[in-house]
Amino acid sequence: MTDNDSGPAGGGVRLVRVTDDRAGQRLDNFLLGQLKGAPRSIVYKIVRSGQVRVNGGRAKAERKLEAGDEVRIPPVRLAPAGEAGTPSRGLLAAMEASIVFEDARLLAISKPSGIASHGGSGISFGVIETLRALRPNQSLELVHRLDRDTSGLMVLAKKRSALTQLQALMREDHGAGIRKRYLALLAGRLPSGTMSVDAALHVGLRQGGERHVQVNAAGKPSLSHFQVLERRGGHSYCEVRIETGRTHQIRVHAQHIGHPVAGDDKYGDLAVNRRLREQIGLRRLFLHAASLEFALDDGEAYVLNAPLADDLREALDRLG
């Protein structure tokens, strides 16, 4: 059997051969394409339990598939069409309004804080599900993800070729492929100039499956650059450039240098967070993905921007 994105989610076991155009795709994303409508949590569950096999052996969700690989996909019971529901009108409207750029290959949004990149873990609709509901006849794939509480620029690919190019650029070391710029309010007075943090990060799981990241020499190399733009109320409004894209990278590196991101309830200073909530109404993580710069294979250069979210701008203005 060959790769067929419209294959049924239910029925019996299927053996699907990976075609050339799917080479390099992660196993979890391949399965999401095969099991239309399946929550990501179910995909991870069948992979972890060994029900999914690649060339007869167990495989991890992040495995990169090769052309010719044979993937065993077990039957998965899904709610019949129509039972899963649809995103709310408010969410659909918010996602439509969040679009900041679009051409034949790419769609870019300024993601509101509080919306996950994708559904799962009790979340029915994230960015990708909502945009697919808005554009039911269009092929859309996430190029990268943002934490649920982080606002700002997210890019989706409308063509498979653009997705593979951008994911390859994301994997390049030392920021050579894509220049990523964030805006953040850090607690306390960060030294002037640029502070570079070169500290490996290790992702662990706490009880209940919650991800928790720590600086650990056994982790993956991670490099961030923090530059103070303004001093506000004893805190530091910063531009952050990252050369790697690790889970919670900016938040953990900021904690590591003793200046956690304001409003961070996982890695931050709870007393500072409480004062900022009372003083300036900051009720969430002050971290915003501001811009991405890259060029695709044909040489076309992209500079995509998402202005600082209104709630963060208002909180910053109140800080004085």
N, C-alpha and C positions, 0 to 999 in steps of 0.2 A: 504493500500500500504506500502511496506517496503522500507527501505533506498536503493537507487539505484543511484550510482554516475554517471551513464551515462544517467540519465533521461533528457528529452528534456527541453530546456530553454523556448521555446515558448509553444503554445497550451493553454489549459485551466488551471484553478486552480488545484493544486495537493495537496493532503494530504499525507505527508510522515512520517512514523513512525520511530523513531530513534532506531537503532539496538544496541546491547550490545557493539559492537566494536567502536561505535561513542559516547558512554557515556563520558561526560566530555569535549566534543568539544564545542568551542564557536559557538554561533548561526551564526555569520558572516562567519566563516570558513566552517561551515556545508553548508551554502547556496552557497558559492563559489564552493563547490564540486558538488552541485546539479545543479547549473546554469553554466555549463561549458562555459567559454569564456566571462562571464559577468564581466564588470569592477567592481572593488570594490566600486566605487562611486554609481553605480546603486544599489548594494546590500544594502548599507547604506541608500539610498533613500527609498527603499521599506520597510525597517525596520522602519525608522523614521516615515513614513507616516501611519504606522499601517496595511499595506497590508499583512505583514507577521504576523502570529499568532502562538503561542505555547500553545497547549491545550485550544484553543479558546480565549486566551488573548493576549494583546500586550506584546512585549518583547524587551529588549535592545540588541544591537549587541553583547555585551560582555557576555550575559547570557550563562551559562554552561548548556548544554542539558543533560538530563538523559535518560537512556534506557526506551523505551515505550512512550516517549513524542511524540505528534502528531504535526507536523509542517505544517502550511498552507503556500504554496508557490504560489504566483500569477503568471500569465503569464508574461514573460519578452521578449520583442522583441529585438533580437540581429542581428547584421550584419550576412548575410549568410557566411558560411565557405569560406575562401579565400578572403573576403573583408576586414577583420580586418588587413591584412598585417602580416608581420613577422619582427622580429628584424633585424637590419642591419647587414651586414657581419662583420663590425667593432665591434659592440656590442657583437655579438656571439663569435668572436675571443677573445675579451677582457675577456668575462666570462669564456671561455674555459681555457685561460691562468691564470685565477685567482684561479683555484682549487689548494688547498694546502694539502688536505687530502681526502681520500675516502676509505670506506670499505663497507661491505654488508649492514650496517645500516645507515651510515651517509655520508654526503658530506659536506666538509668545504671549503669556499672560502675566499680570501682576497679581499673584495669588494672595487673597486675603488671609490674614492670620485666622487660625481655628479650623481651616479646611485641610484635610489630609491629602497627600498626593494621590492616594488610591484607597479604595474601600478595604475593609478587613478589621478584625479585632473589635467588632461591634459597630463599625462605621459602615453604613450602607453605600454611601456615595462620596467619593473623593473627586479630585480634579479630573482624572481621566474618565471616570464613569459619567460625570456630569457633562463634560465636553462631548463625549460620544453620544449622549442623549440629545445634545444640541445639534450635533452634526451626524445624524444616523447613517448617512450615505458616504461618509468620509472615513478614510483610514487614519487613525491617530494613535501615536505611541509616545509614551513619556521618554524623553531623552535623559532626564535626571530627576531627582526628587528634592523636595525641601521638607524639613521638619514641619509638623502640623502647626506649631506656634510661630514659625518663621513666615514673614510675608515677603512678597517680592517676585522677581523674575523667574519664570519657569518656561522651558522650551519644550514643545512637542513637535514630532516629525509627522508630516503628512505623506512622506514617501519613504519607502524602505531604504533607498540609497542614502538619503539625508540622515536617517537614524544611524546607520552603520558608520558613516563618516564622523558624525558628532560623537558617538560613543568611543570611536578610536581616538579622537582628539582629547576626550575626557581622560583616557588612560595614559596619555603622554605625561612624563615626569616634568617637574619644575615649571609648570604653567606654560609650557611651550605651545600646547594645543589651544587652550582657551584661557583667556584672562577673566578671572572672576572677582568681582568687587562687591563688598557688602558694606552696610552702614550699621553701626552698633553704638549703644551707650554703655560704657564700662563703669563699674562702680569705682569711685576714688580717682585720684590724680595719677594718670599714666604719665611717665616721663615724656618730654617733648621729643620730636623726631620720630623715626620709625623703629619699632621694637619687633625683631623677628623671633619667632618661637619655633624651634626645630625640636620637636618632641614626639616620639612614636606613640601611637594610640592603639589601645587594645579594647575590643568590644566584648563585654561579658554580658551574661544574662542573670538577672536577679530572679528570686522566686516569683512565679507568675508569668515569666517570660519577658519582663521588661528589660530593654537594652540599657546598659550602663557602661559608659566609656571612661577609661582611665589612661593617664600617661603611664606607659610601661615599655621598657626597652624591648620586650618581646613582641610588641605590637608592630603596626605598619608605619613606615616613615611618613611624617606629616609636617608640613611647613606653612606657617601663617605669618603675615606681616601686619602689624597694628600701627596706624599713624593717627595721632590726635589732630582733629580738625578744629575743635572748639572746646573750651572749658565751660561747663554749665553747672552751677550750683555745687561745686566741689567734685563733679564727676567729669568723665571724658567722653566726648562725642567723637567717634573714630571712623575712619575708613579702614576696612580690613580686606587685604588681598590674600587669597589662598592659592597655593601651588599644588595642593592635593585636595581631594574631595572626600575625606573620611567622615564617618558618622559622627555628628555632634562636634566636629573639629573645632570650630571657632569657640563654641561654648566651653569646651574642656581646656583648650589652650588659654582662654581668658581666665578661667579658674586657676590654672597652673601658675600664672604670673601674679596671682593675688588681686586681680581686677575682673571679677566675673561680670557677665552680661547682665545689665539691669533687668529685673522682672523674670529671671530664670529660676523657676521653682525646683529644678533638678540639680543644677550645679552652682547656683547662685548663693548670695548672702540674704537669708530670709529677713533679717532686720532691716537691711537696706531696701529690699523689695517692699516691705510693709510701709516704710517711710515714704517711698516714692509713690506708692498707691494712695496714701493719705494726702500727700503734698501736691502731686501733679496729675493724679488719676491714672497712673500707668498700671494697667491691669493685665499686661501680658509681656512676653519676651520682647525686648527692644533689639531686634535683629531683623534686618531687611536686605534681601538680595537685590542690589541696585543695578548691576550691569553685567553683560557678557560680551566679549569680543572674540571673534574667530573668523576663519576663512574656510570655505569648503573647497573641494578638489578642483573645481573649475576656476578658482581664484576669486570668486565673489566674497567680499568682506562684509561681515555683519557687525554692527555695534548696536546692541539692544539695551534699552534702559527702562527701568520702572521707578518712577519718582517715589520718594519716601512716603509711606502710607500716612493718610491723614491723621489717624489717631496718634502715631508716633511724632509727627510734626507738631501737633497741638501739645502733646506732653512736653516736648523739647522746648517749645516757646514758653510754657508755664514755668519751666525750670529756671528761666532767667539767664 
